[in-house]
Amino acid sequence: MKAFNDLADFAREDIASLIELATRLDHSPEPEALRGKVLSLLFLSPSLRTLASFQAAMVRLGGGSFVISPDMSIHGLETRPGIVMDGTAAEHIREAVPVIASYGDAIGIRAFAERRSLEADLAETEFSALTKLANKPYINMESAMNHPCQSLADWKTMDDLGIPASGGKFVLSWAYHPKALPLAVPSATVHMAAMRGMDVTVLRPEGFELPDSIMDKARSAAAASGGSVTETDDRQAAMQDAHVIYAKSWSSTKHYGDRAGDEALRRGLDNWCVDEPWFEAARDDCRFMHCLPVRRGVVVSEAVLDGPRSVVIHEARNRMLAQMAVLHQMLGGSK
């Protein structure tokens, strides 16, 4: 495996094999599998689970890792092309990435969307430029429009819980947040659930529709897997017989990069906080999922988050296991 960038790059059978490997490594550890291997971790965006889970994964497989983040450990990095570096930044990303990559056997890169141009972010302009600087296998630890590590862990979580693929109903719901957040997780999640073969509903208020290209990608995956993808602003209809509600905040595509416009659009939408009444039309065993971090009482009520429906901690642990499987395959662990 030379890259783990997008679940769409893999067949469903490949995903199933990775999940099977993740489960096996959990029950039958291989503490020498990656002995002597090093993973370079470049965080241009903040992280808790991604950073900790990758470091834990490498240790459990017998390898090592190091972390580079401008906010944590080094002088400022300049990312703009064609710039005269007479400001505070002492190093350019064009030198930094090749050096960081050269110290490891693979590199993980995390870089959020710039959120100035929707077209540029949909094209993954910044992330693609970074990966071209690294002549090593790479892992997308979250880019402008994708988060494959989270999606692999979420797929495994649903498999663990026996949530059906064919015939399973998956609701991806927008939730209120005081800030405009990236589209990476919702974009990756709608595709993941569609690829798994589920009947997916995107529940969102007007103005928070996901981009057409993201929805088209999910619909294409659903057509291949036997699932479906629809969208609505009708909560009751969306939640009817749902197996899963996956809550996530994301920025308005109508006012992408326009902070004032986005704030005006989300004003008055604070009732989009997942609470127990949301589940009235759902299955009795409907699960609540979220990638974390999550704002209690804003995105979801404490009653739901701390209750039996919530599987967010299970999801978070599966981040480590899913990434162990990816690293095992990428860095040459034993079969």
Secondary structure, 3 states (H helix, E strand, C coil): CCEECCHHHCCHHHHHHHHHHHHHHHHCCCCCCCCCCEEEEEECCCCCHHHHHHHHHHHHCCCEEEEECCCCCCCCEECCCCCCCCCCCCEEHHHHHHHHHHCCCEEEEECCCCCCCHHHHHCCHHHHHHHCCCCCCEEECCCCCCCHHHHHHHHHHHHHCCCCCCCCEEEEEECCCCCCCCCHHHHHHHHHHHHHCCEEEEECCCCCCCCHHHHHHHHHHHHHHCCEEEEECCHHHHHCCCCEEEEECCCCCCCCCCHHHHHHHHCCCCCCCECHHHHCCCCCCCEEECCCCCCECCCECHHHHCCCCECHHHHHHHHHHHHHHHHHHHCCCCC
